[in-house]
Amino acid sequence: MKIILKKDVESVGKAGDLVSASDGYARNFLIPRGLGIEASSKNMKAMKNEVETAARRVMKEKETAQSMAERLGSVTCSISRKVGQHGKLFGSVTTKDIGDALREQGIEIDKRSIVLKEPIKSLGEFSVKVKLYSGISVDIKVAVTGEV
């Protein structure tokens, strides 16, 4: 029996593949669990439309991420923190702080997409990576200034 897989099935195939499976395996396991559907012409067209729709959505998300990367390339984010006598920060600058500072500039970035190896604990300018999409990332400048 020919089956179109709706989800990845180990040792059978990946989602969207047209595979041959024994009648019993298809009727008793794949179809009842929603892992596949029978490969009729109607179902083939529906699956093709789903694949095309997903491809268009991915392209749109990628274009949006690319335009955001161009916009973020020239952004400098400045954050002021209280400083002790020797120029050491009270606390640290985290991804939440950087996200809030960008939001004040009118740029909506999720704090989970900001990559910091460790929180910033000193004054100065730092380069911080922002991952916008798979394979698309940009470095922004974060300037940490002190207030007494």
N, C-alpha and C positions, 0 to 999 in steps of 0.2 A: 504494500500500500504506500502511496506517495503522501508525504506529510510536509507541511510548511511549519517550521519551528517558530514559536513565538518567543521562546526564551532559550538561553544556552542550556544544552543537555550534555553532560559529560559522556564521552565516547560515542555520541550520536552526531552532534553538530552545533553550530552557533545560531543565534536568533536570525531569522530571515532565510535560512538555508532550506532548500528543497531536498529532502532525504527519503530514502526507501526504508521502511520499517516493516516488520512482520505485522500481519493483521491483528494478532492478539496484543502485541506490545503497543500498537497504535491505539486500538480501541479500549484497552483496559488500563493503560498507564498514561500515555502522552495526552490524549484528547481529554479524558476526565479531569486531569490535573491542570489543564490550561497551558500545557507546554507546547502544544502543536494543534494544528487544524488540518482537515483533509484538503488535499491539493486540488480543489476544483477550479474552474476558470474564474468564477466569481471571487473566490478567496485569493487567487493569485493576483488579480487586479487590485483587490483591497490591500494586500500586503505591499504591492508595488507602490500604491499611493501613500501608505504609511512611511515607507522608506524615503520617498521623495520629499514628503513633508518634514521628516526628521532632518534630511540633508539641508533643506532650505532654512530650517530653524537654526541649525549649527552654523551655517554661513552668516546668518543675520547676527548671531551672538558674537561670532568672530569679528565681523565688521565693526560692531559696537565696541568691542574690546580694543580693536586697533585704533579707532578714533579716540577712545579714552586714553590710550597709551600716548598718542601724539599730544593730547591736551596736558597730560601729567608730566611730560618730558621737561617742560620749562617751569614747573611749579617748585617753589621753595616754601617749606612749611616751617614757621617759626613758633617756638614754644618757650615760654619763660617760666622758670621755676625758682623757688627760694634756694639761696646758696649760703653755706656756712662760711666761716672765716677763711678757710684754705681753698675756696673755690669748689667745694664738694657739694653735690646736690643733696637736698633733703628728699629722700625717695628716689624715684627713677621715672624715666619717660618710657611708656609702654605703647603697644599697638593701639590701645583704646585712646590714648592721648593724641597720637598722630592722626587717627581717624576723626576725632573731634575737631582737631585743628584744620583738617582738610574740609570737613563739613562746614566750618565757619567761612571757608573760601568758596563755598558753593559746589563742592565736589563730593559726591556720595560714594564712598568706598567702604566696603565691609572690613571690619578690623581683622577678620580671619585671613584676608587676602594680603595683609601687610606682613612681611617676613622680617623678623628681628631674631638674630641668633641669641641675643640676650638683651635685657632692658638697658637703655642708655642711662649711665650713671655719672656722666661728666659733661661739662660745658663744651661747646664747639659745634662744628658742622659735620654731619654724618650722612652717608649715602644709605638709603633704605630701599630694599626691593619690594615692589608691589606686583603680585601675580594677578593678572586680570583674566586670563584664560589659559588653557593648555597651550604652552609654547609661546605665550605672549606675556612678557613682564617688562617693567620699566623701573628705573632707579629714580627716586626723588631725593631732594636734599632736605634734610631736617636740621634746622639751626636751633640749638638749645642755648638760650641766653639766661643770665642770672638776674634775680631781683633780690635786694637785701632784705 
